């Protein structure tokens, strides 16, 4: 049963890492890795790296949207460009793009 769960996790992670999954999916896969104690798995490490980058981006986006962070047009555009370097779909990217327009 544990082996089957690990195989399902590996298959899901390989699909996720081959594209730009939603940040929530990456976080969920990372949570499953922790539950299965896959701390030394290279795929889990990559999920962790992506999740950390996405969460940091989201925190800054939330601050910009709430007016708590510098939000000049240049800062906004730079932050949106940074989103392009993250292999994720970010929940607040659309709201930030709307603010840019």
C-alpha positions as CSV (number, residue, x, y, z in Angstrom):
1,X,0.0,0.0,0.0
2,X,2.8,2.4,0.9
3,X,4.6,1.5,-2.3
4,X,1.5,2.1,-4.4
5,X,1.0,5.5,-2.7
6,X,4.7,6.4,-3.4
7,X,4.3,5.5,-7.1
8,X,1.2,7.6,-7.4
9,X,3.0,10.5,-5.7
10,X,6.0,10.1,-8.1
11,X,3.7,10.1,-11.1
12,X,1.9,13.2,-10.0
13,X,5.1,15.0,-9.2
14,X,6.6,14.2,-12.5
15,X,3.6,15.6,-14.3
16,X,3.7,18.7,-12.0
17,X,7.4,19.3,-12.5
18,X,7.1,19.0,-16.3
19,X,4.9,22.1,-16.4
20,X,3.7,25.0,-14.5
21,X,1.3,23.7,-11.9
22,X,-0.8,25.9,-9.6
23,X,1.1,26.8,-6.4
24,X,-1.6,25.0,-4.3
25,X,-0.9,21.7,-6.2
26,X,2.8,22.0,-5.5
27,X,2.1,22.7,-1.8
28,X,-0.3,19.7,-1.6
29,X,2.3,17.4,-3.2
30,X,4.9,18.6,-0.8
31,X,2.5,17.9,2.1
32,X,2.1,14.4,0.8
33,X,5.9,14.0,0.6
34,X,6.2,15.0,4.2
35,X,3.4,12.6,5.2
36,X,5.3,9.8,3.4
37,X,8.6,10.9,4.9
38,X,10.2,11.5,1.6
39,X,12.5,14.2,3.0
40,X,15.6,13.1,1.0
41,X,13.8,12.7,-2.4
42,X,15.2,15.1,-5.1
43,X,11.6,15.6,-6.4
44,X,10.5,16.7,-2.9
45,X,13.4,19.1,-2.8
46,X,12.4,20.6,-6.1
47,X,8.8,21.0,-4.9
48,X,10.1,22.7,-1.8
49,X,12.2,25.1,-3.8
50,X,9.2,26.0,-6.1
51,X,6.8,26.3,-3.2
52,X,9.2,28.7,-1.3
53,X,9.6,30.9,-4.4
54,X,5.9,30.9,-5.1
55,X,5.0,31.7,-1.5
56,X,7.5,34.6,-1.4
57,X,6.2,35.9,-4.6
58,X,2.6,35.7,-3.4
59,X,3.4,37.4,-0.1
60,X,5.0,40.4,-2.0
61,X,2.0,40.4,-4.4
62,X,-0.4,40.5,-1.5
63,X,1.5,43.4,0.1
64,X,1.4,45.3,-3.2
65,X,-2.3,44.7,-3.6
66,X,-3.0,45.8,-0.1
67,X,-0.9,48.9,-0.5
68,X,1.6,47.8,2.2
69,X,4.5,47.6,-0.2
70,X,5.9,50.0,-2.8
71,X,3.8,49.7,-5.8
72,X,5.1,52.0,-8.5
73,X,4.4,50.9,-12.0
74,X,8.1,49.8,-12.3
75,X,8.0,47.7,-9.1
76,X,4.7,46.1,-10.3
77,X,6.1,45.3,-13.7
78,X,9.4,43.9,-12.1
79,X,7.3,41.7,-9.8
80,X,5.2,40.4,-12.7
81,X,8.4,39.6,-14.7
82,X,9.7,37.7,-11.7
83,X,6.5,35.6,-11.8
84,X,7.5,34.6,-15.3
85,X,10.7,33.0,-14.0
86,X,8.7,30.8,-11.6
87,X,7.5,27.5,-13.0
88,X,4.1,27.9,-11.3
89,X,0.7,29.4,-11.7
90,X,0.3,32.0,-9.0
91,X,-3.1,32.8,-7.5
92,X,-2.6,36.6,-7.3
93,X,-0.9,37.1,-10.6
94,X,-4.1,37.9,-12.4
95,X,-5.1,40.5,-9.8
96,X,-1.6,42.1,-10.0
97,X,-1.9,42.2,-13.8
98,X,-5.2,43.9,-13.6
99,X,-3.7,46.5,-11.3
100,X,-1.0,47.1,-14.0
101,X,-3.6,47.9,-16.6
